């Protein structure tokens, strides 16, 4: 007997850091959108697929199933009208009735709005706000510790050490045993060098003077939602190696970025300290009014690379425009202030900023854009990669 189920029937959104991940031979983070081409969309609207399903159900009031040589065991309380028979080896016919289609029209789609483009302003690089992002100070350890060891559930953690000798020639920087879980943004004396990624044999080549500050920002890209590997630790699982030297004496800063964004006024005081040229993980923001009533909308970030977005302090989720396929983030109406009140959007761009740092709000989503095949991970030509970059999963 065949049983049909619908997954998903109603789309959804993985707000904040709650996207999760799959393990299908490799680590696959799930997209922020959980729309899944469902009959009811991510924003709660009926779709053509829903009307098609209703049309089929309305034309087939009874469903007939014939099961050949099916042994059914009688149980007390099972109505005979369902067609069950006691201990029969013969063909059994089962009738199942769909519920009647409710009278009246379906609720209409919620109204959507368009806004922009809006230009974002540079607030400063992430390292400039480290004291505010980790007010309790760093954790010290000879070897790097995982997120779990320092009780950092999700998000980001910064690992810092200092070069013990001068590295004058480009020297390989890597983490053995696939020890980056899940993405690492590498900086030397505040200058962005490139990205290391889980399941990707990618090497950076670094230089620096003795005492130079080496920062590695680790991103937790999502915990495994199911499967055998339940102990999916995050962070640096092995000590990084520079040339032949195992790097030790680490400072670890568990970052509370959401807290900083919600209490944005400290960053406003530090705006004069931001660099002239953005390099690596950097904050951008702007404010904008909505005249009249607010509506559902979809945030579009053309030209941006990868990062996290907050609307009025609410963590909207991760964007990864360069990797795709999702290009917009769903913004529910209740997150926006109407009638001329100022709304604030904050971006943490982790890699590269477009020449025109603008965003738009659209009245429809873009979820299935063609996957980009060109990536810019390093500012240096001394980069080697021997495997495919991380992909996003939609199950």
N, C-alpha and C positions, 0 to 999 in steps of 0.2 A: 504494500500500500504506500503510495507516495503522499507525502505531506508537504505542502508549500508554506514557507514562512517568509516574512518580509524583514530584511535588515539592510538599511535602517528605514523605518517608516517616517520618522520625524528627524530631520537634520538637527545638528547642534553645533556648539563652538567650544573649543578647548581654551577657555580664557586663562590668562596668567601663565603658569608653568605646567599646566595639567594635560599636556598633549599626549603623554605616554609614548611607547615605542613598541615595535614588533621585532622579532628575531626570526628571520627567514634566510638562514645561511649567513646573514650579516645583520648588523644593527641598523634598523630603519626607523627613524623618528616619525611620528604621525603628524600630519599637517594640523595647523591651528583650526582650520575649518573642519567640521564634522558633518558637512552637508550631504555628502555621499550620493548625490543625485536622488535624494529621497522623495517620495510622493509629497511630503510636506517639507518645505525648504528650511534652511538654517534660520531664516527670519520668520518662520511660522506661516508662510504663504502656501496655498494650494498650487500644485504644479500640473502640467498636462498629464503627467504620469498618474496623479491621483484621479483625475477625471477618467482616464482610461480604465483604471482599476474599478471605479464605480460603475462604469458602463458595462464591463464584463459581469460584475456581480449582479447588476440589475436585470440582465438578460438570462441569467442562470439561477433561478430561485432554488433549485435543488441540485445537489452534486451527487453523482452516482459513482461508486467505487466497487469494482469487482476483484476480489482477492482469491486467486486460485489455490486450492488445497491448503487453506489456512486453518490451523487448529486454534479455536477460541475456547477458553476455559470460562465457564459460567461463574459469575460472582454474584453474591447477594446484592440487591439494590440496583442492578443494571436494568434499565427499562427494556422490555421486550420489543418495544416499538422501534428501537434503534437497529433491530435486525440481527442481533447477536443470537447464536444458537449454541446449545450446550454440547461440547465434545464432538463437533462435526469435522470430518475430513473433506467434505464437499466444498464446492465453491460457495462463497458467502457474499451476499450483496449488502452493502451498507449505504444508507441514505443520510446525507448531512445537509442541513438547511442553512443557508446564509441568512443573516438577519436582514430585514427589509431596509432599503435605503430610506433615511429620514426624509420627511417632507420639507419643502422649503429650500431656498438657495443656501449655498455655503457662505460663511463669512468672507468678505472680500479681502484681498491682500492689504496689508498695512501700507499706508502712504509712505513714500520714500522721498529723500531730498538730495539735491546736489549742491555742492559748495566748493569754492576755490577756483583756481589754484591758490594755495597759501604758501608763503615763503617762510621757512624756519630759520631761526637765528642760532648761531653757535653759542652754547653755554660754557663749554670747556671739556677737556678730556677727562676720562674717568679717574685717572691717577691723581688729578688735582683735588679730588673730593674724597680721597681715601680715608681721611680722619672722620668725615661725616658718614661715609658708607660703612665704616667699621669702628664705631666710637669706643668699643671696649678694647681696641688694640689687637695686634696680631698674636697668633699662637706660634710658639717656637718649637722646632723639632729638627733633629739631625737629618732625618729623611722626610720627604713629603707625606702628609697624612690625607686620607680620603675625606670626602664630604661627610660620610657617616661617622667617622672618627671624631670630627669636630662638631657634629650635630647640625650640619647644614643640609636641610631637607631638599632644597631645590635651588635653581637660579645659578649664581656665579660665586666663584671663590678665586682670590688672587694669591698666587704663590710668588714669593720674592726671595732671591738670593743675590750674592755679589761675586763677581769674578775674582778668583784668588791669584790670577796671573794675567798678563796681557796676552790677548789673542790678536795678533797683527794680520794674519792671513785668514781668509774665509774658512771656517772650521765647522764640520758637521755637528748639528744639534739635533738630537733625537731622543725618543723614549722607547726603551726595549719592551718586548713582549706585549705589544699592542696596549701600552700602558696609559694612553690618553683616553679618558672617558668623560666627555665625549668630544669636545673641541677645545683647542688651546690657541689663544691669541698671544703671540710672543712679542715682547718689546725689550729693547736695550737702551737704558738711559732715557726712557720715555718715547723712543722712536719705534714705531711699528715695523716689525720684520716679516711677519707672515703668520700662517696658520698651520697647525698640526691637527690631524683628524683621526678619529677612531677608525680602525679597519682600513687605513690608508697608509701605505709605506711611503711617507713623504718626509724628506729631510730638508731642514733649513741650514744655511751656512751663515755663521755669525762672526763678527769681530767685536773687539772691545778692549778697553784698557783695564789694567788691574784695578779692582774696586768698582768697576762699572755695575750698575744696577740691572739685573735681569728679572723681568716680570713676566709671568705666565698666567694669563687670565683663563680660567677653566670654566666652560659652560656645560651644565647638565642639560642635555638635549631631550630628556624624557626617560622615565623608568619603564622597564618592560611590563606590558600589561598582562601577559600570560606566557606560558611556556615553561621549559625545564630550568632555565637559568634565572632563578629567583633572586640570587645574590649578585645583582648587577651594581657593583660599587662604582661610585663616581669620583672624578678628580684625577690626580696623578697617582696611578697604581704602582708605578716604578719610578725610581729617581732618574731624572733626565741625565743625558751624557753629552758632554761637549768635547769633541775630539776623543781622547782616551780618558778624560777625567769625569768621574761620577760626581755630580753636583750635590753638595750637602749643605747643611746649615740653612734651613728654610724658615721663612716667616709666612704664615698663612693668614689671610684676611677673609673671613666669611662676610660676604657683602650683603647688606640689607638695602637693596636698591629701592624696593617699594616704599620703605619708610622715608627715604630721602625725597622721592618724587612727591609723596603726599605732603611733606613739609618743605615745599620748594624754596622758601625764603632764604635758606642759607646759601643756595647756589646763586641766587640773585646778587648776594653780597660779593661773590667771588668772580663775577663775570669779567672783571678787568684782568684776571690772571690767565685767561684762556689763550692758547697759542694762535699765531696768525694763520698757520697752515695745519688743518686737522690731521692727526696721525693716529690710526687705530681707534680703539673704543672711545667714542665721543658722544656727549649729550647735545641734543638740539631741541628747541622748543619754540612755540609761538602761542599767542592768544587770539581768539576770534569770537565775535558775537554771532548769535542767531536771532534775527529779527522775526518775531512771530513765534509760532509753535515749532518745537523740535520734532523731527521724524527719524525713523530708522534710516541708516545710510551705510555705505561701504567705503572704508578708507583705502585709497589707492596710493602707492608709493613708487612712482616711476623713477627708475634710475638708482634707487637705494639698493644696498647689497643685502645685509642681514642684520637683524637686531630685534629689539623689544619696543613696544609702544604702550603708552599710558594716556588715557583720556580722563581729564579731571581727577587724576590720581588713581584711576582704576586700570589695572594691568590687562590690556586688551589681548595680549598674546604676542607670539613671535611672528615676524615677517621674514621671508627669505626670497626676495624678489628675483635675485639673480639665479637661484636654483629652480624656482617654480615647483609645481605648476600653479600654485595658488598665488594670486596677485593682489587680492583685496582682503581686508579684515572687516568682519561684521561689527557694526557699532549700533547697539540697541538704543532706541529713543531715550529711555530713562537715564542714560549716562550723560546726556547733553543738557545744558542749561538754556531755556528758551527766553524770549522776550528781551533781547538785548544784553543779557548777562554775559560776561566773558567766560569762554571755555578755554581750557589749556590742553594742548597736546604736547607730549614729551616723547622723544625718540632717543634710544641708546643705539647708535649705529656702531657695529662692531668692526667693520672693515673699511669700506670705501664709500665716500659721500659723492653724490652727483654734483656736477658743476653748477647746477641750479637746484639748491636744496628745497624742493617744493613737494607738496602733497595735495591731493584732491579728495573730495568726498563724492562718490558716485551713487546713482539711484539703482544700480544693479551690480551683482558680484561678478568678478572674473576669477574663476576657480580652476579652469582647465587650460591655461595658456601653455603653449609649446615650451618644452623644457629647454633651458639655455645650455649650450655646450661649451661656452667659453667662460672661464672663471679667472679672477684676478685675486690670488691669495697672498702674493708677496710683492714687496717693493723692490726686491733684489732678483737679478737673473740667476743667482746661484741657488736654484731650487730643483729638486728632483722628485718625480712622482712615478710610481710603478703600478698604480692600481686606480680603479675608478673612484671618483669622489662619492661621498655619502648621498644616498637618495632618501626621499621622503616617502612614507607609506600611507596609503589610504585603506589598509587591510586588503 
